[in-house]
Amino acid sequence: MGVIREQSLYKCAIGSMGVYDLPMMFEEANKADSKSGVAYLKEVLGEDLNVQKLRSPAYNADKIKAEVLLIHGDKDVRAPIEQVESMKQALDNVGKSYQYLEFLNEAHGYRDEKNRVKMFNKIFSFLDEHIGKDN
């Protein structure tokens, strides 16, 4: 949300295992599977759909000026893959380019050392490209 609220402050943003669509958390998140989980979501996210959308990057993609890198694991149950798919679709809808790195068989956190190396290399090259010494 920083790149949405402070558009001139950021040259780039990296989202990893992110929650981009708050209303979706009531449908897709593992917390939505129980009464106590839903109660928790209502407490921390509130029940006002309009407020949830105002606080969701996927509903505010048109305001993003910075370059974006999204990283996600396809087996994530905390922030399900549908979260990043919602963000990608929102960026596509407004014609905003982005880079995307998806890890197969990774959950909320990247356990495989090769995947972590790949992720950090991608992050370093992304940062060099957008905020390196010459930028």
Short mmCIF file of the C-alpha atoms (twelve columns), coordinates in Angstrom:
data_MODEL
# 
_entry.id   MODEL 
# 
loop_
_atom_site.group_PDB 
_atom_site.id 
_atom_site.type_symbol 
_atom_site.label_atom_id 
_atom_site.label_alt_id 
_atom_site.label_comp_id 
_atom_site.label_asym_id 
_atom_site.label_seq_id 
_atom_site.Cartn_x 
_atom_site.Cartn_y 
_atom_site.Cartn_z 
_atom_site.pdbx_PDB_model_num 
ATOM 1   C CA . MET A 1   0.000   0.000   0.000   1 
ATOM 2   C CA . GLY A 2   3.000   2.292   0.377   1 
ATOM 3   C CA . VAL A 3   3.321   2.714   -3.393  1 
ATOM 4   C CA . ILE A 4   -0.366  3.610   -3.557  1 
ATOM 5   C CA . ARG A 5   -0.401  6.073   -0.684  1 
ATOM 6   C CA . GLU A 6   2.998   7.673   -1.368  1 
ATOM 7   C CA . GLN A 7   3.269   7.487   -5.147  1 
ATOM 8   C CA . SER A 8   6.250   9.799   -5.497  1 
ATOM 9   C CA . LEU A 9   8.251   8.174   -2.697  1 
ATOM 10  C CA . TYR A 10  8.956   4.779   -4.289  1 
ATOM 11  C CA . LYS A 11  10.714  3.795   -7.498  1 
ATOM 12  C CA . CYS A 12  9.841   0.142   -7.039  1 
ATOM 13  C CA . ALA A 13  8.028   -2.328  -4.799  1 
ATOM 14  C CA . ILE A 14  8.376   -6.022  -4.061  1 
ATOM 15  C CA . GLY A 15  5.473   -8.102  -2.821  1 
ATOM 16  C CA . SER A 16  6.223   -11.588 -1.523  1 
ATOM 17  C CA . MET A 17  3.545   -13.869 -0.088  1 
ATOM 18  C CA . GLY A 18  1.328   -10.806 -0.008  1 
ATOM 19  C CA . VAL A 19  -2.282  -10.156 0.789   1 
ATOM 20  C CA . TYR A 20  -3.522  -7.833  -1.950  1 
ATOM 21  C CA . ASP A 21  -7.285  -8.370  -1.809  1 
ATOM 22  C CA . LEU A 22  -8.756  -8.085  1.699   1 
ATOM 23  C CA . PRO A 23  -12.316 -9.130  0.799   1 
ATOM 24  C CA . MET A 24  -10.880 -12.327 -0.669  1 
ATOM 25  C CA . MET A 25  -9.429  -13.273 2.731   1 
ATOM 26  C CA . PHE A 26  -12.958 -14.153 3.850   1 
ATOM 27  C CA . GLU A 27  -13.212 -16.647 0.973   1 
ATOM 28  C CA . GLU A 28  -9.754  -18.079 0.365   1 
ATOM 29  C CA . ALA A 29  -7.659  -17.770 3.535   1 
ATOM 30  C CA . ASN A 30  -7.213  -20.711 5.868   1 
ATOM 31  C CA . LYS A 31  -8.693  -18.564 8.664   1 
ATOM 32  C CA . ALA A 32  -12.020 -18.486 6.799   1 
ATOM 33  C CA . ASP A 33  -12.470 -22.201 7.542   1 
ATOM 34  C CA . SER A 34  -13.607 -21.748 11.141  1 
ATOM 35  C CA . LYS A 35  -15.881 -19.545 13.218  1 
ATOM 36  C CA . SER A 36  -12.932 -18.297 15.246  1 
ATOM 37  C CA . GLY A 37  -10.989 -17.608 12.040  1 
ATOM 38  C CA . VAL A 38  -13.825 -15.565 10.570  1 
ATOM 39  C CA . ALA A 39  -14.167 -13.699 13.869  1 
ATOM 40  C CA . TYR A 40  -10.450 -12.927 13.724  1 
ATOM 41  C CA . LEU A 41  -10.708 -11.657 10.140  1 
ATOM 42  C CA . LYS A 42  -13.671 -9.471  11.052  1 
ATOM 43  C CA . GLU A 43  -11.719 -8.036  13.972  1 
ATOM 44  C CA . VAL A 44  -8.525  -7.237  12.071  1 
ATOM 45  C CA . LEU A 45  -9.976  -6.414  8.631   1 
ATOM 46  C CA . GLY A 46  -13.333 -5.045  9.652   1 
ATOM 47  C CA . GLU A 47  -16.643 -5.852  8.034   1 
ATOM 48  C CA . ASP A 48  -17.056 -2.800  5.806   1 
ATOM 49  C CA . LEU A 49  -16.432 -4.008  2.252   1 
ATOM 50  C CA . ASN A 50  -15.709 -0.494  0.981   1 
ATOM 51  C CA . VAL A 51  -13.041 0.039   3.638   1 
ATOM 52  C CA . GLN A 52  -11.510 -3.356  2.847   1 
ATOM 53  C CA . LYS A 53  -11.295 -2.369  -0.819  1 
ATOM 54  C CA . LEU A 54  -9.743  1.003   0.035   1 
ATOM 55  C CA . ARG A 55  -7.039  -0.875  1.956   1 
ATOM 56  C CA . SER A 56  -6.445  -3.484  -0.793  1 
ATOM 57  C CA . PRO A 57  -3.750  -2.982  -3.430  1 
ATOM 58  C CA . ALA A 58  -5.727  -5.027  -5.963  1 
ATOM 59  C CA . TYR A 59  -8.508  -2.436  -5.847  1 
ATOM 60  C CA . ASN A 60  -6.064  0.457   -6.207  1 
ATOM 61  C CA . ALA A 61  -3.692  -0.796  -8.907  1 
ATOM 62  C CA . ASP A 62  -4.427  2.262   -11.047 1 
ATOM 63  C CA . LYS A 63  -2.563  4.384   -8.491  1 
ATOM 64  C CA . ILE A 64  0.697   2.414   -8.688  1 
ATOM 65  C CA . LYS A 65  3.458   4.303   -10.485 1 
ATOM 66  C CA . ALA A 66  6.437   2.316   -9.164  1 
ATOM 67  C CA . GLU A 67  7.872   -0.772  -10.836 1 
ATOM 68  C CA . VAL A 68  6.508   -3.973  -9.274  1 
ATOM 69  C CA . LEU A 69  7.899   -7.436  -8.573  1 
ATOM 70  C CA . LEU A 70  5.522   -10.073 -7.201  1 
ATOM 71  C CA . ILE A 71  6.740   -13.359 -5.680  1 
ATOM 72  C CA . HIS A 72  4.505   -16.176 -4.469  1 
ATOM 73  C CA . GLY A 73  4.401   -19.899 -3.733  1 
ATOM 74  C CA . ASP A 74  1.596   -21.901 -5.299  1 
ATOM 75  C CA . LYS A 75  0.904   -23.914 -2.130  1 
ATOM 76  C CA . ASP A 76  0.522   -20.940 0.226   1 
ATOM 77  C CA . VAL A 77  -2.536  -21.296 2.484   1 
ATOM 78  C CA . ARG A 78  -1.920  -18.199 4.628   1 
ATOM 79  C CA . ALA A 79  -1.943  -15.887 1.612   1 
ATOM 80  C CA . PRO A 80  -3.391  -18.173 -1.062  1 
ATOM 81  C CA . ILE A 81  -2.140  -17.986 -4.642  1 
ATOM 82  C CA . GLU A 82  -5.469  -16.359 -5.521  1 
ATOM 83  C CA . GLN A 83  -4.189  -13.255 -3.719  1 
ATOM 84  C CA . VAL A 84  -1.330  -12.688 -6.154  1 
ATOM 85  C CA . GLU A 85  -3.548  -13.704 -9.068  1 
ATOM 86  C CA . SER A 86  -5.983  -10.949 -8.030  1 
ATOM 87  C CA . MET A 87  -3.122  -8.442  -7.927  1 
ATOM 88  C CA . LYS A 88  -1.765  -9.537  -11.301 1 
ATOM 89  C CA . GLN A 89  -5.235  -9.264  -12.845 1 
ATOM 90  C CA . ALA A 90  -5.679  -5.787  -11.369 1 
ATOM 91  C CA . LEU A 91  -2.325  -4.683  -12.786 1 
ATOM 92  C CA . ASP A 92  -3.186  -6.215  -16.159 1 
ATOM 93  C CA . ASN A 93  -6.547  -4.421  -16.142 1 
ATOM 94  C CA . VAL A 94  -4.875  -1.026  -15.793 1 
ATOM 95  C CA . GLY A 95  -2.036  -1.827  -18.210 1 
ATOM 96  C CA . LYS A 96  0.647   -1.723  -15.511 1 
ATOM 97  C CA . SER A 97  3.666   -3.894  -16.234 1 
ATOM 98  C CA . TYR A 98  5.180   -6.026  -13.488 1 
ATOM 99  C CA . GLN A 99  7.572   -8.899  -12.992 1 
ATOM 100 C CA . TYR A 100 6.422   -12.174 -11.457 1 
ATOM 101 C CA . LEU A 101 8.200   -15.101 -9.875  1 
ATOM 102 C CA . GLU A 102 6.166   -18.129 -8.790  1 
ATOM 103 C CA . PHE A 103 7.526   -21.102 -6.921  1 
ATOM 104 C CA . LEU A 104 5.876   -24.477 -7.380  1 
ATOM 105 C CA . ASN A 105 5.413   -26.598 -4.267  1 
ATOM 106 C CA . GLU A 106 6.264   -23.709 -1.937  1 
ATOM 107 C CA . ALA A 107 3.963   -22.451 0.788   1 
ATOM 108 C CA . HIS A 108 4.062   -19.333 2.993   1 
ATOM 109 C CA . GLY A 109 7.822   -19.057 3.050   1 
ATOM 110 C CA . TYR A 110 10.285  -20.598 0.688   1 
ATOM 111 C CA . ARG A 111 11.890  -23.692 2.163   1 
ATOM 112 C CA . ASP A 112 13.864  -24.951 -0.800  1 
ATOM 113 C CA . GLU A 113 17.335  -23.412 -0.709  1 
ATOM 114 C CA . LYS A 114 17.535  -23.252 -4.512  1 
ATOM 115 C CA . ASN A 115 14.290  -21.297 -4.582  1 
ATOM 116 C CA . ARG A 116 15.546  -18.870 -1.936  1 
ATOM 117 C CA . VAL A 117 18.732  -18.291 -3.952  1 
ATOM 118 C CA . LYS A 118 16.651  -17.741 -7.102  1 
ATOM 119 C CA . MET A 119 14.373  -15.342 -5.211  1 
ATOM 120 C CA . PHE A 120 17.219  -13.270 -3.761  1 
ATOM 121 C CA . ASN A 121 18.991  -13.124 -7.118  1 
ATOM 122 C CA . LYS A 122 15.754  -11.885 -8.697  1 
ATOM 123 C CA . ILE A 123 15.283  -9.301  -5.939  1 
ATOM 124 C CA . PHE A 124 18.865  -8.055  -6.269  1 
ATOM 125 C CA . SER A 125 18.621  -7.736  -10.049 1 
ATOM 126 C CA . PHE A 126 15.224  -6.001  -9.750  1 
ATOM 127 C CA . LEU A 127 16.600  -3.518  -7.225  1 
ATOM 128 C CA . ASP A 128 19.736  -2.935  -9.309  1 
ATOM 129 C CA . GLU A 129 17.559  -2.264  -12.331 1 
ATOM 130 C CA . HIS A 130 15.296  0.223   -10.584 1 
ATOM 131 C CA . ILE A 131 17.293  1.820   -7.769  1 
ATOM 132 C CA . GLY A 132 20.889  0.826   -8.474  1 
ATOM 133 C CA . LYS A 133 23.788  3.283   -8.263  1 
ATOM 134 C CA . ASP A 134 22.819  5.124   -11.436 1 
ATOM 135 C CA . ASN A 135 19.112  5.560   -10.632 1 
# 
